[in-house]
Amino acid sequence: MDHQTAIAKKGFTVINDVFDTAAVAALIACIEGADSVKDTFRRTKDLFAIRQFFKEIPSTLPLVFIPALQRVIDTFFGKGYHIVKSIYFDKPGGSNWFVSYHQDLTISVKEKVAVEGYGPWTVKQEQFAVQPPLSILENNFTIRIHLDDTDEHNGALRVVPGSHLKGIYRPETIDWEKEMEETCVVQKGGLMIMRPLLLHASSRTTNQHPRRVIHIEFSSLELPLPLRWSERENLTG
């Protein structure tokens, strides 16, 4: 199955060899050199995360949006998309952190404003998130850039192929006699592309290997004013 068909039918695909070893090393060095004392930086023994990643470390933008990545976006989604959310996840080799099955049902916005069709609301580390209409989620896509080899032993995503086509799909209603699970193995420097409505989960690490990922969400839509994307950034920077 080609990548375009996989995104449409399965809700995801994996493309390896997008970032070479030098490009990955440059990204890691840039991240490790950042000031990590801000509220948007979260550090525990099981996880280090940077929310609003491109806002906090803007010097990573040209390192991420290399021609090879831009070609992937243009080929599979076309022009007119912009960044709307970015997070860096560093799952250490000894991590017990796991995430159960879920869909990415919220978007990040600058402030809480009552708009019909948007809700419920949550606040995480001073960042407002709201569940938008289904049409917004169906339009968006996510790219996960892997800075380490990732498989079932160090937190590769487990997904339910095709679940993105079923609207809001509550994890507790998954019928495992009808559904199947697939583990998304991604090489260092590779990408996983996925739709937000794809059911996905992540297991604990069992092989002592790290799993560092840059998670970027994109949209071609504008929100109804006065709602505004919290991290809107054109792909040209």
N, C-alpha and C positions, 0 to 999 in steps of 0.2 A: 504494500500500500504506500503510495507516495505521500509526502508531507502534507500537501494541501488537502488530500482526501482524509488523512488521519485527523487533522485538526477539525474538519467538518463532521466526520462520523464518530470518531472516538473522543474528541474534545482535547486532544493533546498530540504532541509529537516530540521527538528528541533529535537534535542536530548536533553532531560532534564536530570538533576541529574548527570552531569559529574563532576562538582566541588561542594564539600560540603560547608557548611557555613564557616568552619574554613579556607578552601582554598581560598574562595572569600575574606574573611576578610584579609588574608595575602597579597593577591594581592593589595587590596585597600590601605593597610598600606604602602606597598612598593612604590606605585605610589605617594601617598600623601607626602612621605618623600623625593621625588626627587627635585632637583634644577630646577625650572621651568623658568629660565630667558633666556634660549637659543632661537635662532631663530626658531628651530624646534618645540617649544612650542607656541601654539596660544591660546590666552585667550580673549574672549569677554563676554558680559553679557549673550549671548545665547549659547556659546560653548567654551569648553576647549579641545584642541586637541594636541596630541603629535605625530608628524611624526617621522619616523625612531625609533619607540618605543623601540625595543630591543637594538638598538645602544645607545639610550639615557639612558635607564634603564635596563642594562643587567642582573641585579639581579632578574628581573622578569622571565627570561627564565626557570629556574628550577621550578618556581612556576606555570608556564603555562603548560610546557610539562611534566605533571604528567603521570603515567602509563595509567590512564583512557583515557586521550586525545590521547596518542600514540596508544592505541588499536583502537580507532575510526578511526584514519588516516590509520593504517595498514589494518583494515577490509575493508574500503570502497575505498581506493586508492592504497594500497600496499606500497612496499618499493621504495626508490629512489627519493622521493620528498624532496625539501628543501625550506626554507623560502625565499621569495623574496621581501616581503613588510610587514610592520607592522605599525598600527596606533591605538592610543587610542582616543576614543571619549567620552567626558563627556558632556551630554546634561542636564543642570540644570532643576529643576522642573518648573521654570517660563519661560522656553525658548520659543521664537517664531521662532526658527531656523527650517527650513524645506528644504527638497531636492526634486526636481521634478523628474519625471521618467527619468531614464538614464541607460545605460550599463557601466560597468567599462572597457573602451576601451584602457587604457594606462598601461604601466608598468614603474617602476622606474629603472633608470640606473645611473651609476656613472658619466658619462660625455656624452656630445653631440658629436656623431660621425656619419658621413654620411654612412649609410648602406642601400643597396637597399631593398625596401619593408618595411622600418621602417620610419614612419612619419604620420601625422605632430608631431611637438615637442611642449612641454610647459615647463615652469619653475615655480615651486611653492616653495617658502621658500628655495631657493638655491638647490632644488632637481629637476633633469631633468626627464621628463616623455615623453614617445613616444608611438605612436600607433604601435604595432607590427603586423606581419601577423596574419591572423585569426587562424592559426594552433596553435600559442602560446596561445591565449586566450582560445581556446577550450580545451587545455590541463590543464590549471590552475584551481585551486579551491580556495575558500575562507572559512575560519572558523571565525565566530564571537562569541566570548565568552561574555556572558551577566553577568554583575555584579549586575544587578537589575532585578526585575520582569518587563517585558516589554510587553505592549499590545498597542492597537490602541489609547490609551489616552496619552501615553508618548513616541511616536516615533518609535513604532515597524515598521519594514520594510513592505511596501506594494509591492507585486510583481505580475508579469504577468506570471503564470505558463506556461512552455513550450517555452517561448520566447527565451531561450538560444539556441534553435535548429534552429533559423531563421537567423543566421548570424548577420550582422549589421542591427539593427532594430531601425529606428529613432522614437523617442517618438511622434513626430507630426503625424506619420502615423499609430498610434495604432487605430485599428478599434474596438471600444468597443461593437459593435454589435456581434463581433465574439470572442473577447478576454474576459477574466474574471480577476478579481483582487482578491488576497488573502492576508490577513494580517497574518504576522508570529509572533504569540504570543510565547514568550520564557520566561521560568522561570529563576529566579536568579540561577546562576551556570550552566545554560544550554547552548547549542550551536545552532547556525544556520549555516548550511553548504550550500554554494551556488556556482554556476558557475558564472564567471565574466560577461558573456553575458546575464544573466538573467536581464530583465528590472525590476528596483526596485526604490522605492521612500520612503520618510519619512515625516510624518506630524508634525505639531507643537504639543507641549505638552499642554494638557488641564486639567490634574489632579494634577499638582504640584509635580509629582513624578520624580526623576532623571532617566536618562538612560545612564549608563556607559557600554561601549563595547570595547573590544580589538579585532581589525580587523586584521587578518593575511592572507596573500596570499601565495600560494605555487605553485611550478612548479617542474616538473621532467626534464625539458629541460635546456640546456645551450644556451646562446646567441652566435651569430656569432661574433667572435673577429673582431675588438677591443671592441665591446659592452660588458658591464658587468653589471650584476644585482647590484643595489646599496646596497642591504641589504642581499646578499646571506649568508645564515646561515644553516648549516646542522642541521637536527633535533636532532642529538645527542649532539649539542652544540659544 
